[in-house]
Amino acid sequence: MDRKNLQDRLAFYGDHLQHNILPFWLKNGMDREYGGYFTCFNSYGDQLVSTDKYVWSQGRMVWLLSKLVEIEENPSEYLALAQSGYEFLRDHSFLPSGHSAFLLTREGTPKEPVKGQGYDISTYADCFIVLGFSRYAAVTENEEALELALKLYESIISRFEQRQFRTEPEPLPEGYRAHGISMILLNTSQELLNALDRLQHPAAAEVTAWCHRLAKDLMENFIGPDGTIRELVHDTIKEDNCILGRYVNPGHSLEDMWFLMHYALKLGGENQQEIIELACRVIEKAFELGWDDEFGGICHFVDAQGGNPQGELGAFADHPLTQKLLDGWSDKLWWVHSEAVYVTLLGYALTGKESLWKLHEQVHNYTFSTFPHPDPAIGEWIQIRDRQGRPMEKVVALPVKDPFHIIRNLILLIELLEKMLQKS
């Protein structure tokens, strides 16, 4: 990739961020009356279907806006909007237990997503508060935000160690450990560590130790010898023929590998290159299993041997995840492809492997010809497509239109390309 190509690609991603994605959210997503953000749009982006606020997405928005403060020439608007989300969550999301509520009304009152299940049904929401508060603390040097992030993080780690990490709307099947939990905890730990380092907080050593522990868990317990990551690993069954023990989530595999490469670059020491090479094997395996040779794009779920998910259903025939695997395995999702565009370029930049550059070009071309909204007056992406790439109005995990993956990966792509240009 010569310097001209790097410059062109940098300009493309910058233009897409500034003219396709950010205008939609600055116009439609900011609750300037109560604080926080609107994210419950339909997939087409032409209708706000609810003013409820999923904490999962609220924390992510605080992260995005705080990150934009770091990179924009005139960051004052983004800083004010990040502060709005931070204060909304600080004042409304925490429950007497110290956990975070999963869902709030527009005004900030906790709601039970499912009557009788409680308010704190997913520890992932807590992780995204830590993510957002950590980045906000880092850019503003706000010690209150950092202490709140650290306290909540310690609670999350305690739940993780006691196996009380809740994962609704898809509860963890009994007897299994989830790749997604260790994966999100590594990213959460990395973000918190960044803030602790910036503010020279003594808890940095403890969180560094958790980064090492989580990376080790991912590499030793979830990545197979051939580079396949099975999303669920059973506590006792080694040769698992259940559909839940066989399935692969290519998007998670790809996203996790840039978490792991970032870990290696910051903390990997003498094993840095070995970890990066392992991550690149996983990237190539995820494409081998997940890429749809007939219609293009990356399937949402596949079997560990490729193709649609296979295996025994047994006691999990009626589990929500089983139904999701059977019904939506071939869907093409926005977040999967935005992660794939970034991680392939990162792998190429760190190794120079031409195979990774080819994968980057392949997924870049599919992504930007498939997901951006055809109506520039609306902008953003139509997030969910069927196997053939046709738009779908469908709920995936949460009934939200969440810009987190798109904006985060465009920013990461821009930062990476700027570094590549400096070295070229």
C-alpha positions in Angstrom: 0.0 0.0 0.0 1.8 3.1 -1.2 1.6 6.6 0.4 -1.1 7.8 -2.1 -3.3 4.9 -1.2 -2.9 5.6 2.5 -3.7 9.2 2.0 -6.8 8.4 -0.1 -8.1 5.9 2.4 -7.5 8.3 5.3 -9.5 11.0 3.5 -12.3 8.5 2.8 -12.7 7.4 6.4 -12.4 11.0 7.7 -15.1 12.2 5.2 -17.4 9.3 6.0 -17.2 10.1 9.7 -17.7 13.8 9.4 -20.4 13.8 6.7 -22.2 10.5 6.9 -22.2 9.4 10.5 -21.7 12.3 13.0 -24.4 14.7 11.5 -27.1 12.1 12.1 -26.2 11.8 15.8 -25.5 15.4 16.5 -28.9 16.3 15.0 -31.0 13.4 16.3 -29.3 11.7 19.2 -28.7 14.3 21.8 -31.3 14.8 24.6 -30.6 18.5 25.4 -33.4 18.7 27.9 -32.8 15.7 30.3 -29.2 14.8 29.3 -28.0 11.5 27.8 -28.8 10.3 24.3 -31.6 9.0 22.1 -30.6 5.7 20.5 -33.9 3.9 20.0 -34.3 4.6 16.3 -35.5 2.1 13.8 -32.8 0.5 11.6 -33.5 3.0 8.7 -33.0 5.9 11.1 -36.1 7.8 10.0 -38.1 7.2 13.2 -37.4 7.5 17.0 -39.4 4.6 18.4 -38.8 5.2 22.1 -37.2 7.8 24.3 -36.1 5.1 26.8 -32.4 5.0 27.4 -30.4 1.7 27.4 -27.4 2.2 29.7 -25.4 -0.1 27.4 -25.7 2.5 24.7 -25.5 5.5 27.0 -22.1 4.5 28.3 -20.8 3.8 24.8 -22.0 7.3 23.7 -20.0 8.9 26.5 -16.9 7.0 25.3 -17.5 8.1 21.7 -18.0 11.8 22.5 -15.0 11.8 24.9 -12.8 10.2 22.2 -14.0 12.8 19.7 -12.8 15.5 22.2 -9.3 14.0 21.8 -9.2 14.1 18.0 -11.3 17.1 17.0 -9.8 20.6 16.4 -12.8 22.3 18.0 -13.8 19.9 20.7 -16.0 22.1 22.9 -19.3 20.8 21.6 -18.3 17.2 22.0 -17.0 17.9 25.5 -20.3 19.4 26.6 -22.2 16.5 25.1 -19.9 13.9 26.8 -20.4 15.8 30.1 -24.2 15.6 29.6 -24.1 11.8 29.3 -21.6 11.4 32.1 -23.7 13.4 34.5 -27.0 11.7 33.4 -25.5 8.2 34.2 -23.8 9.4 37.4 -27.0 10.8 38.7 -29.5 8.1 37.6 -28.0 4.7 36.6 -26.6 3.5 39.9 -28.7 1.2 42.0 -28.5 0.8 45.8 -26.4 -2.4 45.2 -23.8 -0.3 43.4 -24.6 -2.0 40.1 -26.0 -0.2 37.1 -29.5 -0.3 35.9 -29.9 -1.8 32.4 -32.7 0.6 31.3 -33.8 4.1 32.2 -36.7 6.3 31.2 -35.9 9.5 29.3 -35.9 11.3 32.6 -33.6 8.7 34.3 -35.9 6.5 36.3 -34.8 2.8 36.3 -37.1 0.4 34.5 -37.4 -3.4 34.6 -36.8 -4.6 31.0 -38.7 -7.8 31.8 -41.1 -7.6 34.8 -39.8 -9.5 37.8 -36.2 -9.9 36.6 -34.8 -6.8 38.2 -33.1 -3.7 37.0 -29.5 -5.0 36.7 -30.0 -7.8 34.2 -26.7 -7.4 32.3 -23.2 -6.7 33.6 -22.3 -5.7 30.1 -24.1 -2.4 30.8 -21.8 -1.9 33.8 -18.8 -2.5 31.6 -19.9 0.2 29.1 -20.3 2.7 31.9 -16.7 2.0 33.0 -15.7 2.4 29.4 -17.4 5.7 29.0 -16.4 7.1 32.4 -12.8 6.1 31.9 -12.4 7.9 28.6 -14.3 10.9 30.0 -12.0 10.9 33.0 -8.9 10.6 30.8 -9.8 13.6 28.6 -11.0 15.9 31.4 -8.8 14.7 34.2 -12.0 14.3 36.2 -11.1 12.4 39.4 -14.7 11.8 40.3 -15.4 10.0 37.1 -12.3 7.9 37.5 -13.2 6.9 41.0 -16.7 5.9 40.0 -15.3 3.9 37.1 -12.9 2.1 39.4 -15.5 1.3 42.0 -17.9 -0.1 39.4 -15.0 -2.1 37.8 -14.1 -3.7 41.1 -17.7 -4.7 41.5 -17.7 -6.2 38.0 -14.5 -8.1 38.6 -16.0 -9.5 41.9 -19.1 -10.7 39.9 -16.9 -12.2 37.3 -14.9 -14.2 39.9 -18.0 -15.4 41.6 -19.6 -16.3 38.2 -22.5 -13.8 38.8 -21.9 -11.9 35.6 -25.4 -11.5 34.1 -25.7 -11.5 30.3 -29.3 -10.8 29.5 -31.0 -10.5 27.0 -29.2 -13.8 26.3 -28.6 -15.5 29.6 -25.5 -17.6 29.8 -26.3 -21.3 29.3 -25.7 -23.4 32.4 -22.3 -25.1 32.5 -20.6 -22.7 30.0 -18.1 -19.9 30.1 -18.5 -17.2 27.5 -15.7 -15.7 25.3 -17.6 -12.5 25.2 -17.2 -11.9 29.0 -13.4 -12.2 29.1 -13.2 -10.3 25.9 -15.3 -7.3 27.1 -13.4 -7.3 30.4 -10.1 -7.1 28.6 -11.3 -4.0 26.7 -12.9 -2.5 29.8 -9.6 -3.0 31.7 -7.6 -1.5 28.9 -9.8 1.6 28.9 -9.7 2.0 32.7 -5.9 1.5 32.7 -5.5 4.3 30.2 -7.3 6.7 32.5 -5.5 5.5 35.6 -2.2 6.0 33.8 -3.1 9.5 32.7 -4.1 10.5 36.2 -1.3 8.6 37.8 -3.6 6.6 40.0 -2.1 3.8 42.2 -4.7 1.3 41.1 -3.0 1.0 37.7 -0.8 -1.9 38.9 -3.9 -3.9 39.9 -5.7 -3.3 36.6 -2.5 -4.1 34.7 -2.5 -7.5 36.4 -6.1 -8.1 35.3 -5.2 -7.2 31.7 -2.5 -9.9 31.8 -4.9 -12.4 33.5 -7.7 -11.8 31.0 -5.4 -11.9 27.9 -4.0 -15.2 29.2 -7.5 -16.6 29.7 -8.5 -15.7 26.1 -5.4 -17.2 24.6 -5.3 -20.4 26.6 -9.0 -21.2 27.1 -10.8 -19.8 24.0 -8.5 -19.7 21.0 -8.2 -23.2 19.6 -5.0 -24.7 18.0 -6.3 -23.8 14.5 -7.2 -20.2 15.4 -10.9 -20.9 15.9 -12.7 -19.2 18.8 -15.7 -21.1 20.0 -18.0 -18.5 21.7 -19.0 -20.9 24.6 -16.7 -23.3 26.3 -18.1 -26.0 28.6 -16.6 -26.4 32.1 -16.3 -30.2 31.8 -17.1 -31.3 28.3 -14.0 -31.3 26.0 -15.6 -32.7 22.8 -18.8 -30.7 22.8 -21.3 -31.6 20.1 -24.0 -29.2 21.4 -24.8 -26.4 19.0 -24.0 -23.9 21.7 -20.6 -25.4 22.2 -19.8 -25.5 18.5 -20.8 -22.1 17.2 -18.5 -19.3 16.2 -19.2 -15.6 16.3 -16.9 -14.2 13.7 -17.5 -10.6 14.7 -16.5 -11.3 18.3 -13.4 -13.2 17.1 -12.4 -10.2 15.0 -13.1 -7.5 17.5 -11.3 -9.4 20.3 -8.2 -9.7 18.2 -7.6 -6.0 18.1 -8.2 -5.9 21.8 -5.4 -8.5 22.1 -3.1 -6.7 19.6 -3.6 -3.4 21.5 -2.8 -5.4 24.7 0.4 -6.7 23.1 1.5 -3.3 21.9 1.1 -1.8 25.4 1.9 -4.7 27.8 3.0 -7.7 25.8 6.7 -7.4 26.5 8.9 -10.1 24.9 5.8 -12.0 23.8 4.5 -9.1 21.8 5.1 -10.4 18.3 4.0 -13.9 19.2 0.6 -12.5 20.5 0.2 -10.4 17.3 0.9 -13.4 15.1 -1.6 -15.5 17.1 -4.2 -12.7 16.6 -3.6 -12.6 12.9 -4.2 -16.4 12.6 -7.5 -15.9 14.4 -8.4 -13.1 11.9 -7.7 -15.3 8.9 -9.6 -18.2 10.5 -12.6 -16.0 11.2 -12.8 -15.0 7.5 -12.3 -18.6 6.4 -15.3 -19.7 8.5 -17.4 -16.6 8.4 -17.1 -15.1 4.9 -20.1 -15.8 2.6 -18.6 -16.9 -0.7 -22.0 -16.8 -2.4 -23.3 -13.3 -1.4 -20.3 -11.6 0.2 -20.0 -10.3 3.7 -19.5 -12.0 7.1 -22.2 -14.2 8.6 -23.4 -13.4 12.1 -22.9 -17.0 13.3 -21.3 -20.1 11.8 -20.3 -23.6 12.9 -16.7 -24.3 14.0 -16.3 -26.3 10.7 -17.9 -23.5 8.6 -21.5 -23.1 7.3 -24.6 -22.7 9.3 -24.5 -23.7 13.0 -24.7 -27.4 13.6 -25.0 -29.7 16.6 -27.3 -31.2 19.2 -30.0 -29.0 20.7 -30.7 -31.2 23.8 -31.7 -29.3 26.9 -31.0 -26.0 25.1 -33.5 -26.4 22.3 -35.6 -23.5 23.7 -32.8 -21.3 24.9 -32.9 -17.8 23.4 -29.4 -18.1 22.0 -30.2 -21.4 20.2 -33.1 -19.7 18.4 -30.9 -16.8 17.5 -28.3 -19.2 16.0 -30.9 -21.0 13.9 -32.9 -18.0 12.8 -30.3 -15.3 12.1 -27.0 -17.1 11.4 -26.7 -15.6 7.9 -27.6 -12.0 8.7 -25.0 -9.4 7.9 -24.5 -6.9 10.7 -23.0 -3.4 10.7 -20.9 -3.9 13.8 -19.2 -7.1 12.5 -18.1 -5.4 9.3 -16.8 -2.2 10.9 -14.7 -4.3 13.3 -13.4 -6.4 10.4 -12.3 -3.3 8.4 -10.2 -2.1 11.3 -8.7 -5.3 12.6 -7.5 -6.4 9.1 -5.7 -3.1 8.5 -4.2 -3.3 12.0 -3.0 -6.8 11.4 -1.5 -5.8 8.1 0.2 -2.7 9.6 1.8 -4.8 12.3 2.9 -7.7 10.2 3.0 -6.6 6.5 1.2 -9.8 5.5 -0.4 -9.3 2.1 -3.1 -11.8 2.9 -4.4 -9.4 5.6 -4.3 -6.5 3.2 -6.4 -8.5 0.7 -8.9 -9.3 3.5 -9.0 -5.6 4.4 -9.8 -4.6 0.8 -12.4 -7.4 0.5 -14.3 -6.4 3.6 -13.8 -2.6 3.1 -15.4 -2.9 -0.4 -18.3 -5.0 0.8 -19.0 -2.8 3.9 -19.1 0.6 2.2 -21.1 -0.7 -0.7 -23.7 -2.4 1.6 -24.3 -0.6 4.9 -24.3 3.2 4.3 -27.8 4.7 4.1 -28.8 5.3 0.4 -30.5 8.6 1.4 -27.8 11.2 2.3 -30.5 13.3 3.9 -30.8 10.7 6.6 -27.2 9.4 6.7 -25.7 6.8 9.0 -25.9 3.1 8.2 -28.8 0.7 7.8 -27.5 -1.6 10.4 -28.9 -5.1 9.6 -29.0 -6.8 6.3 -30.2 -10.3 5.2 -27.8 -12.8 3.6 -28.3 -11.1 0.2 -27.6 -7.7 1.7 -31.2 -6.4 1.7 -32.2 -4.1 4.6 -34.0 -5.7 7.5 -36.0 -4.1 10.3 -34.9 -6.4 13.1 -33.7 -6.2 16.7 -30.3 -7.6 17.5 -29.6 -7.8 21.3 -31.1 -4.3 22.0 -33.8 -2.3 20.2 -31.4 0.5 19.4 -29.5 2.1 16.6 -26.1 2.2 18.1 -23.2 4.1 16.4 -20.5 2.8 18.8 -18.8 0.3 16.5 -19.0 2.5 13.4 -17.6 5.6 15.0 -15.0 3.9 17.1 -13.6 1.9 14.2 -13.6 5.0 11.9 -11.6 6.8 14.6 -9.2 3.9 15.0 -8.8 3.6 11.3 -7.9 7.3 11.0 -5.4 7.1 13.9 -3.8 4.0 12.4 -3.5 5.4 8.9 -2.0 8.6 10.3 0.7 6.5 12.1 1.3 4.5 8.9 1.8 7.7 6.9 4.3 9.0 9.5 6.3 5.8 9.0 6.0 5.6 5.2 
